Amino acid sequence: MTRPVLPRPHRVIAATAAASTAAARRRVRRARALDRAATGAGPLAALTLSVASVASLVFLVAAALLSGCAATTTPSYDRQFGDATRALMAQQVLDPGAPSRHAAKGSKVDGRLTREAGVRLVDSYKAPPPSNVINIGVGAGATDR
C-alpha cells in the first residue's frame, strides 16, 4: 500500500502545522520548567507540605499513639480499684452506727470544760511535767572504758 501523495500546498500546510505544534509544545515545556525553577518546585513538588499540614500530621500521629494508651487491658482490675481500701477503712470502725444512736443523748461536756482542756493541752507543751525516769548505765560515761 502506498500513501496517497498530496499535492504540494497540502504538504506544506501539514508540515507547517506539525512544526508549529512541536514548537508550541517546546514553549509550554520551557515555560513549565521556568515556573518550577522560579518556585523551587522540582519533580517532587507534589510532596511539598505546608507548615499547617505538617503540624496537623504531627497532631494526628500523636493522637493515634496516645489513643493506644487510653485502651485498658485490665477492665476487671479497673472496676475493682479501691475496693480493698474501702473495706479496710470500714473494718477499722468499731461501731459504724454509734454516731446516729448516741446523737440524741447529747453531750456531757460544756464549753467551759472544753476551753479549760484546750488551755491545759497548750500549757503542757510550754512546760512539760518532770519525768520520773531513772537512767542507770545509759549515756556517754557507761560506754567509755
VMD Tcl script that builds the backbone (N, CA, C; Angstrom):
set m [mol new atoms 435]
animate dup $m
set s [atomselect $m all]
$s set {name element resname resid chain x y z} {
  {N N MET 1 A 0.829 -1.169 0.000}
  {CA C MET 1 A 0.000 0.000 0.000}
  {C C MET 1 A 0.877 1.237 0.000}
  {N N THR 2 A 0.522 2.048 -0.810}
  {CA C THR 2 A 1.254 3.303 -0.911}
  {C C THR 2 A 0.368 4.418 -0.398}
  {N N ARG 3 A 1.025 5.370 0.099}
  {CA C ARG 3 A 0.275 6.521 0.593}
  {C C ARG 3 A -0.102 7.412 -0.569}
  {N N PRO 4 A -1.252 8.001 -0.398}
  {CA C PRO 4 A -1.586 8.939 -1.469}
  {C C PRO 4 A -0.701 10.168 -1.373}
  {N N VAL 5 A -0.222 10.587 -2.427}
  {CA C VAL 5 A 0.649 11.759 -2.475}
  {C C VAL 5 A -0.237 12.983 -2.549}
  {N N LEU 6 A -0.012 13.832 -1.577}
  {CA C LEU 6 A -0.813 15.051 -1.524}
  {C C LEU 6 A -0.204 16.081 -2.459}
  {N N PRO 7 A -1.012 16.916 -2.990}
  {CA C PRO 7 A -0.435 17.987 -3.794}
  {C C PRO 7 A 0.444 18.877 -2.926}
  {N N ARG 8 A 1.273 19.571 -3.544}
  {CA C ARG 8 A 2.269 20.391 -2.875}
  {C C ARG 8 A 1.704 21.337 -1.832}
  {N N PRO 9 A 0.660 22.102 -2.035}
  {CA C PRO 9 A 0.186 23.022 -0.998}
  {C C PRO 9 A -0.265 22.294 0.270}
  {N N HIS 10 A -0.834 21.116 0.168}
  {CA C HIS 10 A -1.296 20.375 1.348}
  {C C HIS 10 A -0.119 19.887 2.190}
  {N N ARG 11 A 0.932 19.481 1.508}
  {CA C ARG 11 A 2.112 19.041 2.252}
  {C C ARG 11 A 2.708 20.185 3.044}
  {N N VAL 12 A 2.762 21.323 2.502}
  {CA C VAL 12 A 3.340 22.484 3.183}
  {C C VAL 12 A 2.488 22.846 4.398}
  {N N ILE 13 A 1.193 22.816 4.239}
  {CA C ILE 13 A 0.310 23.162 5.362}
  {C C ILE 13 A 0.453 22.136 6.483}
  {N N ALA 14 A 0.496 20.846 6.136}
  {CA C ALA 14 A 0.634 19.796 7.148}
  {C C ALA 14 A 1.979 19.915 7.850}
  {N N ALA 15 A 3.043 20.162 7.103}
  {CA C ALA 15 A 4.369 20.284 7.701}
  {C C ALA 15 A 4.442 21.516 8.583}
  {N N THR 16 A 3.839 22.602 8.151}
  {CA C THR 16 A 3.825 23.827 8.951}
  {C C THR 16 A 3.037 23.622 10.236}
  {N N ALA 17 A 1.898 22.908 10.147}
  {CA C ALA 17 A 1.086 22.646 11.336}
  {C C ALA 17 A 1.842 21.771 12.319}
  {N N ALA 18 A 2.550 20.759 11.835}
  {CA C ALA 18 A 3.318 19.871 12.708}
  {C C ALA 18 A 4.457 20.636 13.369}
  {N N ALA 19 A 5.124 21.485 12.584}
  {CA C ALA 19 A 6.233 22.262 13.130}
  {C C ALA 19 A 5.733 23.247 14.176}
  {N N SER 20 A 4.591 23.873 13.923}
  {CA C SER 20 A 4.079 24.843 14.891}
  {C C SER 20 A 3.589 24.130 16.158}
  {N N THR 21 A 3.049 22.919 16.028}
  {CA C THR 21 A 2.614 22.154 17.189}
  {C C THR 21 A 3.820 21.745 18.022}
  {N N ALA 22 A 4.871 21.292 17.408}
  {CA C ALA 22 A 6.082 20.909 18.126}
  {C C ALA 22 A 6.697 22.121 18.810}
  {N N ALA 23 A 6.694 23.256 18.115}
  {CA C ALA 23 A 7.235 24.474 18.722}
  {C C ALA 23 A 6.385 24.914 19.907}
  {N N ALA 24 A 5.070 24.759 19.772}
  {CA C ALA 24 A 4.176 25.130 20.876}
  {C C ALA 24 A 4.432 24.231 22.080}
  {N N ARG 25 A 4.642 22.957 21.799}
  {CA C ARG 25 A 4.925 22.034 22.907}
  {C C ARG 25 A 6.234 22.405 23.596}
  {N N ARG 26 A 7.267 22.765 22.800}
  {CA C ARG 26 A 8.548 23.160 23.387}
  {C C ARG 26 A 8.382 24.420 24.222}
  {N N ARG 27 A 7.591 25.382 23.734}
  {CA C ARG 27 A 7.357 26.612 24.505}
  {C C ARG 27 A 6.643 26.309 25.818}
  {N N VAL 28 A 5.674 25.425 25.783}
  {CA C VAL 28 A 4.941 25.068 27.014}
  {C C VAL 28 A 5.883 24.375 27.995}
  {N N ARG 29 A 6.710 23.439 27.486}
  {CA C ARG 29 A 7.661 22.756 28.368}
  {C C ARG 29 A 8.652 23.727 28.970}
  {N N ARG 30 A 9.151 24.675 28.163}
  {CA C ARG 30 A 10.107 25.662 28.651}
  {C C ARG 30 A 9.458 26.561 29.711}
  {N N ALA 31 A 8.216 26.970 29.507}
  {CA C ALA 31 A 7.509 27.815 30.469}
  {C C ALA 31 A 7.288 27.070 31.781}
  {N N ARG 32 A 6.934 25.793 31.680}
  {CA C ARG 32 A 6.754 24.999 32.913}
  {C C ARG 32 A 8.065 24.832 33.659}
  {N N ALA 33 A 9.158 24.625 32.922}
  {CA C ALA 33 A 10.466 24.480 33.562}
  {C C ALA 33 A 10.859 25.777 34.260}
  {N N LEU 34 A 10.593 26.901 33.614}
  {CA C LEU 34 A 10.904 28.182 34.243}
  {C C LEU 34 A 10.044 28.403 35.487}
  {N N ASP 35 A 8.783 27.997 35.450}
  {CA C ASP 35 A 7.905 28.111 36.619}
  {C C ASP 35 A 8.435 27.280 37.785}
  {N N ARG 36 A 8.850 26.049 37.457}
  {CA C ARG 36 A 9.385 25.189 38.516}
  {C C ARG 36 A 10.655 25.772 39.106}
  {N N ALA 37 A 11.508 26.329 38.261}
  {CA C ALA 37 A 12.756 26.919 38.746}
  {C C ALA 37 A 12.476 28.151 39.597}
  {N N ALA 38 A 11.467 28.935 39.238}
  {CA C ALA 38 A 11.156 30.152 39.986}
  {C C ALA 38 A 10.544 29.832 41.347}
  {N N THR 39 A 9.721 28.787 41.409}
  {CA C THR 39 A 9.064 28.460 42.677}
  {C C THR 39 A 9.872 27.477 43.498}
  {N N GLY 40 A 10.932 26.932 42.955}
  {CA C GLY 40 A 11.753 25.982 43.687}
  {C C GLY 40 A 11.149 24.591 43.700}
  {N N ALA 41 A 10.120 24.372 42.911}
  {CA C ALA 41 A 9.458 23.073 42.878}
  {C C ALA 41 A 10.104 22.220 41.816}
  {N N GLY 42 A 10.503 21.050 42.211}
  {CA C GLY 42 A 11.097 20.129 41.261}
  {C C GLY 42 A 10.117 19.027 40.932}
  {N N PRO 43 A 10.626 17.883 40.575}
  {CA C PRO 43 A 9.743 16.769 40.251}
  {C C PRO 43 A 8.963 16.271 41.469}
  {N N LEU 44 A 9.449 16.595 42.672}
  {CA C LEU 44 A 8.748 16.182 43.895}
  {C C LEU 44 A 7.858 17.293 44.441}
  {N N ALA 45 A 7.373 18.152 43.576}
  {CA C ALA 45 A 6.548 19.282 44.020}
  {C C ALA 45 A 5.264 18.810 44.679}
  {N N ALA 46 A 4.758 17.661 44.307}
  {CA C ALA 46 A 3.520 17.149 44.902}
  {C C ALA 46 A 3.729 16.762 46.355}
  {N N LEU 47 A 4.969 16.488 46.777}
  {CA C LEU 47 A 5.252 16.083 48.151}
  {C C LEU 47 A 5.546 17.258 49.070}
  {N N THR 48 A 5.581 18.469 48.536}
  {CA C THR 48 A 5.859 19.636 49.355}
  {C C THR 48 A 4.677 19.894 50.274}
  {N N LEU 49 A 4.960 20.037 51.586}
  {CA C LEU 49 A 3.906 20.235 52.579}
  {C C LEU 49 A 4.057 21.604 53.215}
  {N N SER 50 A 2.946 22.196 53.547}
  {CA C SER 50 A 2.998 23.478 54.242}
  {C C SER 50 A 3.181 23.231 55.729}
  {N N VAL 51 A 3.470 24.281 56.474}
  {CA C VAL 51 A 3.677 24.174 57.922}
  {C C VAL 51 A 2.400 23.691 58.607}
  {N N ALA 52 A 1.254 24.179 58.160}
  {CA C ALA 52 A -0.021 23.774 58.767}
  {C C ALA 52 A -0.294 22.300 58.529}
  {N N SER 53 A 0.020 21.812 57.330}
  {CA C SER 53 A -0.237 20.395 57.066}
  {C C SER 53 A 0.736 19.510 57.838}
  {N N VAL 54 A 1.978 19.964 58.029}
  {CA C VAL 54 A 2.934 19.198 58.829}
  {C C VAL 54 A 2.483 19.172 60.285}
  {N N ALA 55 A 2.010 20.315 60.797}
  {CA C ALA 55 A 1.544 20.364 62.187}
  {C C ALA 55 A 0.328 19.473 62.377}
  {N N SER 56 A -0.583 19.473 61.434}
  {CA C SER 56 A -1.760 18.606 61.571}
  {C C SER 56 A -1.372 17.141 61.454}
  {N N LEU 57 A -0.386 16.841 60.625}
  {CA C LEU 57 A 0.085 15.473 60.505}
  {C C LEU 57 A 0.727 15.001 61.808}
  {N N VAL 58 A 1.536 15.857 62.422}
  {CA C VAL 58 A 2.159 15.523 63.709}
  {C C VAL 58 A 1.084 15.332 64.777}
  {N N PHE 59 A 0.074 16.185 64.786}
  {CA C PHE 59 A -1.015 16.060 65.757}
  {C C PHE 59 A -1.763 14.741 65.581}
  {N N LEU 60 A -2.044 14.369 64.340}
  {CA C LEU 60 A -2.757 13.118 64.089}
  {C C LEU 60 A -1.940 11.903 64.512}
  {N N VAL 61 A -0.631 11.941 64.257}
  {CA C VAL 61 A 0.225 10.822 64.662}
  {C C VAL 61 A 0.280 10.728 66.182}
  {N N ALA 62 A 0.402 11.871 66.869}
  {CA C ALA 62 A 0.437 11.869 68.332}
  {C C ALA 62 A -0.888 11.380 68.903}
  {N N ALA 63 A -1.993 11.798 68.318}
  {CA C ALA 63 A -3.302 11.342 68.790}
  {C C ALA 63 A -3.458 9.845 68.589}
  {N N ALA 64 A -2.955 9.335 67.482}
  {CA C ALA 64 A -3.047 7.894 67.230}
  {C C ALA 64 A -2.203 7.113 68.237}
  {N N LEU 65 A -1.015 7.628 68.548}
  {CA C LEU 65 A -0.163 6.946 69.518}
  {C C LEU 65 A -0.755 6.994 70.925}
  {N N LEU 66 A -1.320 8.133 71.301}
  {CA C LEU 66 A -1.887 8.252 72.643}
  {C C LEU 66 A -3.200 7.504 72.794}
  {N N SER 67 A -3.894 7.274 71.713}
  {CA C SER 67 A -5.138 6.518 71.826}
  {C C SER 67 A -4.857 5.082 72.223}
  {N N GLY 68 A -3.678 4.590 71.928}
  {CA C GLY 68 A -3.300 3.255 72.381}
  {C C GLY 68 A -3.120 3.197 73.883}
  {N N CYS 69 A -2.732 4.310 74.494}
  {CA C CYS 69 A -2.570 4.356 75.949}
  {C C CYS 69 A -3.921 4.403 76.656}
  {N N ALA 70 A -4.937 4.899 75.977}
  {CA C ALA 70 A -6.245 5.030 76.615}
  {C C ALA 70 A -6.951 3.686 76.715}
  {N N ALA 71 A -6.608 2.769 75.847}
  {CA C ALA 71 A -7.246 1.457 75.889}
  {C C ALA 71 A -6.677 0.653 77.048}
  {N N THR 72 A -7.546 0.145 77.881}
  {CA C THR 72 A -7.094 -0.621 79.032}
  {C C THR 72 A -7.166 -2.109 78.721}
  {N N THR 73 A -6.247 -2.865 79.261}
  {CA C THR 73 A -6.250 -4.307 79.081}
  {C C THR 73 A -6.685 -5.017 80.352}
  {N N THR 74 A -7.012 -4.253 81.385}
  {CA C THR 74 A -7.397 -4.848 82.663}
  {C C THR 74 A -8.730 -4.293 83.140}
  {N N PRO 75 A -9.833 -4.555 82.444}
  {CA C PRO 75 A -11.109 -3.962 82.859}
  {C C PRO 75 A -11.594 -4.472 84.209}
  {N N SER 76 A -11.286 -5.730 84.554}
  {CA C SER 76 A -11.758 -6.240 85.847}
  {C C SER 76 A -11.016 -5.565 86.999}
  {N N TYR 77 A -9.725 -5.305 86.828}
  {CA C TYR 77 A -8.982 -4.614 87.879}
  {C C TYR 77 A -9.446 -3.171 88.021}
  {N N ASP 78 A -9.745 -2.532 86.900}
  {CA C ASP 78 A -10.204 -1.150 86.951}
  {C C ASP 78 A -11.551 -1.034 87.653}
  {N N ARG 79 A -12.411 -2.014 87.461}
  {CA C ARG 79 A -13.719 -1.996 88.104}
  {C C ARG 79 A -13.597 -2.163 89.617}
  {N N GLN 80 A -12.605 -2.948 90.065}
  {CA C GLN 80 A -12.451 -3.246 91.484}
  {C C GLN 80 A -11.445 -2.329 92.177}
  {N N PHE 81 A -10.948 -1.338 91.471}
  {CA C PHE 81 A -9.908 -0.476 92.032}
  {C C PHE 81 A -10.428 0.266 93.257}
  {N N GLY 82 A -9.753 0.135 94.400}
  {CA C GLY 82 A -10.108 0.839 95.628}
  {C C GLY 82 A -11.038 0.065 96.539}
  {N N ASP 83 A -11.513 -1.098 96.112}
  {CA C ASP 83 A -12.428 -1.874 96.958}
  {C C ASP 83 A -11.745 -2.328 98.246}
  {N N ALA 84 A -10.507 -2.764 98.157}
  {CA C ALA 84 A -9.791 -3.252 99.339}
  {C C ALA 84 A -9.573 -2.118 100.339}
  {N N THR 85 A -9.239 -0.939 99.856}
  {CA C THR 85 A -9.019 0.198 100.760}
  {C C THR 85 A -10.305 0.579 101.462}
  {N N ARG 86 A -11.407 0.626 100.724}
  {CA C ARG 86 A -12.695 0.952 101.359}
  {C C ARG 86 A -13.110 -0.100 102.373}
  {N N ALA 87 A -12.850 -1.376 102.079}
  {CA C ALA 87 A -13.192 -2.449 103.022}
  {C C ALA 87 A -12.361 -2.346 104.295}
  {N N LEU 88 A -11.054 -2.056 104.161}
  {CA C LEU 88 A -10.202 -1.919 105.354}
  {C C LEU 88 A -10.618 -0.737 106.214}
  {N N MET 89 A -10.987 0.375 105.589}
  {CA C MET 89 A -11.420 1.540 106.374}
  {C C MET 89 A -12.728 1.234 107.102}
  {N N ALA 90 A -13.620 0.486 106.474}
  {CA C ALA 90 A -14.876 0.128 107.132}
  {C C ALA 90 A -14.638 -0.831 108.289}
  {N N GLN 91 A -13.650 -1.715 108.162}
  {CA C GLN 91 A -13.359 -2.667 109.228}
  {C C GLN 91 A -12.708 -2.000 110.437}
  {N N GLN 92 A -12.096 -0.832 110.266}
  {CA C GLN 92 A -11.426 -0.164 111.374}
  {C C GLN 92 A -12.399 0.596 112.270}
  {N N VAL 93 A -13.617 0.758 111.841}
  {CA C VAL 93 A -14.619 1.425 112.663}
  {C C VAL 93 A -15.282 0.355 113.524}
  {N N LEU 94 A -15.204 0.526 114.866}
  {CA C LEU 94 A -15.756 -0.487 115.756}
  {C C LEU 94 A -17.272 -0.590 115.640}
  {N N ASP 95 A -17.931 0.531 115.684}
  {CA C ASP 95 A -19.395 0.541 115.645}
  {C C ASP 95 A -19.840 1.623 114.675}
  {N N PRO 96 A -20.114 1.261 113.420}
  {CA C PRO 96 A -20.475 2.275 112.437}
  {C C PRO 96 A -21.773 3.008 112.776}
  {N N GLY 97 A -22.669 2.392 113.529}
  {CA C GLY 97 A -23.938 3.031 113.851}
  {C C GLY 97 A -23.909 3.856 115.121}
  {N N ALA 98 A -22.779 3.941 115.800}
  {CA C ALA 98 A -22.694 4.646 117.075}
  {C C ALA 98 A -23.050 6.126 116.975}
  {N N PRO 99 A -22.584 6.873 116.017}
  {CA C PRO 99 A -22.920 8.301 115.992}
  {C C PRO 99 A -24.419 8.556 115.897}
  {N N SER 100 A -25.122 7.766 115.127}
  {CA C SER 100 A -26.564 8.014 114.997}
  {C C SER 100 A -27.320 7.608 116.262}
  {N N ARG 101 A -26.863 6.578 116.972}
  {CA C ARG 101 A -27.547 6.156 118.201}
  {C C ARG 101 A -27.300 7.115 119.355}
  {N N HIS 102 A -26.109 7.653 119.459}
  {CA C HIS 102 A -25.742 8.488 120.606}
  {C C HIS 102 A -25.975 9.975 120.377}
  {N N ALA 103 A -26.400 10.372 119.198}
  {CA C ALA 103 A -26.616 11.791 118.913}
  {C C ALA 103 A -27.771 12.351 119.735}
  {N N ALA 104 A -28.774 11.548 120.029}
  {CA C ALA 104 A -29.946 12.026 120.771}
  {C C ALA 104 A -29.647 12.234 122.251}
  {N N LYS 105 A -28.651 11.564 122.806}
  {CA C LYS 105 A -28.346 11.678 124.235}
  {C C LYS 105 A -27.760 13.035 124.593}
  {N N GLY 106 A -27.087 13.643 123.673}
  {CA C GLY 106 A -26.487 14.945 123.958}
  {C C GLY 106 A -25.097 14.795 124.540}
  {N N SER 107 A -24.375 15.880 124.592}
  {CA C SER 107 A -23.002 15.872 125.066}
  {C C SER 107 A -22.954 16.224 126.546}
  {N N LYS 108 A -22.068 15.563 127.288}
  {CA C LYS 108 A -21.921 15.844 128.714}
  {C C LYS 108 A -20.812 16.855 128.961}
  {N N VAL 109 A -20.210 17.380 127.920}
  {CA C VAL 109 A -19.121 18.329 128.053}
  {C C VAL 109 A -19.644 19.693 127.618}
  {N N ASP 110 A -19.505 20.680 128.531}
  {CA C ASP 110 A -19.946 22.027 128.171}
  {C C ASP 110 A -18.778 22.836 127.620}
  {N N GLY 111 A -19.010 24.079 127.257}
  {CA C GLY 111 A -17.998 24.929 126.652}
  {C C GLY 111 A -16.849 25.265 127.581}
  {N N ARG 112 A -17.166 25.485 128.870}
  {CA C ARG 112 A -16.130 25.860 129.839}
  {C C ARG 112 A -15.139 24.722 130.024}
  {N N LEU 113 A -15.631 23.506 130.130}
  {CA C LEU 113 A -14.768 22.340 130.320}
  {C C LEU 113 A -13.891 22.109 129.075}
  {N N THR 114 A -14.451 22.301 127.912}
  {CA C THR 114 A -13.696 22.133 126.671}
  {C C THR 114 A -12.595 23.176 126.560}
  {N N ARG 115 A -12.894 24.440 126.917}
  {CA C ARG 115 A -11.896 25.506 126.858}
  {C C ARG 115 A -10.750 25.224 127.823}
  {N N GLU 116 A -11.064 24.798 129.045}
  {CA C GLU 116 A -10.010 24.527 130.032}
  {C C GLU 116 A -9.143 23.351 129.604}
  {N N ALA 117 A -9.735 22.353 128.958}
  {CA C ALA 117 A -8.942 21.213 128.472}
  {C C ALA 117 A -7.979 21.673 127.392}
  {N N GLY 118 A -8.428 22.562 126.521}
  {CA C GLY 118 A -7.553 23.086 125.477}
  {C C GLY 118 A -6.410 23.907 126.049}
  {N N VAL 119 A -6.698 24.719 127.088}
  {CA C VAL 119 A -5.642 25.529 127.724}
  {C C VAL 119 A -4.616 24.628 128.389}
  {N N ARG 120 A -5.079 23.560 129.076}
  {CA C ARG 120 A -4.142 22.627 129.717}
  {C C ARG 120 A -3.272 21.921 128.675}
  {N N LEU 121 A -3.857 21.620 127.527}
  {CA C LEU 121 A -3.083 20.962 126.470}
  {C C LEU 121 A -1.973 21.877 125.970}
  {N N VAL 122 A -2.284 23.129 125.717}
  {CA C VAL 122 A -1.274 24.079 125.245}
  {C C VAL 122 A -0.203 24.286 126.301}
  {N N ASP 123 A -0.591 24.398 127.573}
  {CA C ASP 123 A 0.381 24.600 128.656}
  {C C ASP 123 A 1.289 23.389 128.830}
  {N N SER 124 A 0.798 22.204 128.531}
  {CA C SER 124 A 1.634 21.014 128.693}
  {C C SER 124 A 2.798 21.013 127.706}
  {N N TYR 125 A 2.640 21.659 126.560}
  {CA C TYR 125 A 3.747 21.763 125.613}
  {C C TYR 125 A 4.716 22.876 125.988}
  {N N LYS 126 A 4.218 23.895 126.686}
  {CA C LYS 126 A 5.100 25.001 127.099}
  {C C LYS 126 A 6.021 24.548 128.219}
  {N N ALA 127 A 5.485 23.879 129.210}
  {CA C ALA 127 A 6.283 23.409 130.350}
  {C C ALA 127 A 5.871 21.968 130.645}
  {N N PRO 128 A 6.541 21.003 130.019}
  {CA C PRO 128 A 6.159 19.619 130.258}
  {C C PRO 128 A 6.420 19.225 131.722}
  {N N PRO 129 A 5.632 18.305 132.237}
  {CA C PRO 129 A 5.849 17.880 133.625}
  {C C PRO 129 A 7.175 17.139 133.752}
  {N N PRO 130 A 7.814 17.148 134.932}
  {CA C PRO 130 A 9.102 16.450 135.114}
  {C C PRO 130 A 8.903 14.933 134.993}
  {N N SER 131 A 9.897 14.268 134.436}
  {CA C SER 131 A 9.812 12.821 134.293}
  {C C SER 131 A 10.416 12.141 135.517}
  {N N ASN 132 A 9.932 10.976 135.839}
  {CA C ASN 132 A 10.414 10.215 136.989}
  {C C ASN 132 A 11.176 8.982 136.524}
  {N N VAL 133 A 11.984 9.139 135.484}
  {CA C VAL 133 A 12.716 8.012 134.913}
  {C C VAL 133 A 14.122 8.019 135.493}
  {N N ILE 134 A 14.592 6.852 135.905}
  {CA C ILE 134 A 15.952 6.709 136.418}
  {C C ILE 134 A 16.776 6.042 135.315}
  {N N ASN 135 A 17.819 6.722 134.883}
  {CA C ASN 135 A 18.674 6.214 133.816}
  {C C ASN 135 A 19.935 5.629 134.430}
  {N N ILE 136 A 20.027 4.330 134.450}
  {CA C ILE 136 A 21.207 3.666 135.003}
  {C C ILE 136 A 21.961 3.023 133.850}
  {N N GLY 137 A 23.216 3.381 133.730}
  {CA C GLY 137 A 24.046 2.772 132.702}
  {C C GLY 137 A 23.753 3.286 131.302}
  {N N VAL 138 A 23.073 4.393 131.201}
  {CA C VAL 138 A 22.767 4.936 129.882}
  {C C VAL 138 A 23.488 6.257 129.746}
  {N N GLY 139 A 24.167 6.436 128.643}
  {CA C GLY 139 A 24.836 7.702 128.419}
  {C C GLY 139 A 26.258 7.493 127.978}
  {N N ALA 140 A 27.013 8.615 127.872}
  {CA C ALA 140 A 28.380 8.577 127.367}
  {C C ALA 140 A 29.333 7.942 128.367}
  {N N GLY 141 A 29.107 8.124 129.669}
  {CA C GLY 141 A 30.027 7.588 130.675}
  {C C GLY 141 A 30.022 6.091 130.752}
  {N N ALA 142 A 28.954 5.453 130.452}
  {CA C ALA 142 A 28.867 3.998 130.583}
  {C C ALA 142 A 29.588 3.294 129.445}
  {N N THR 143 A 29.705 3.936 128.311}
  {CA C THR 143 A 30.324 3.249 127.165}
  {C C THR 143 A 31.825 3.471 127.092}
  {N N ASP 144 A 32.376 4.490 127.816}
  {CA C ASP 144 A 33.828 4.768 127.769}
  {C C ASP 144 A 34.539 3.795 128.671}
  {N N ARG 145 A 35.647 3.214 128.222}
  {CA C ARG 145 A 36.418 2.289 129.059}
  {C C ARG 145 A 37.848 2.628 129.032}
}
mol reanalyze $m
mol bondsrecalc $m
mol representation Tube
mol addrep $m
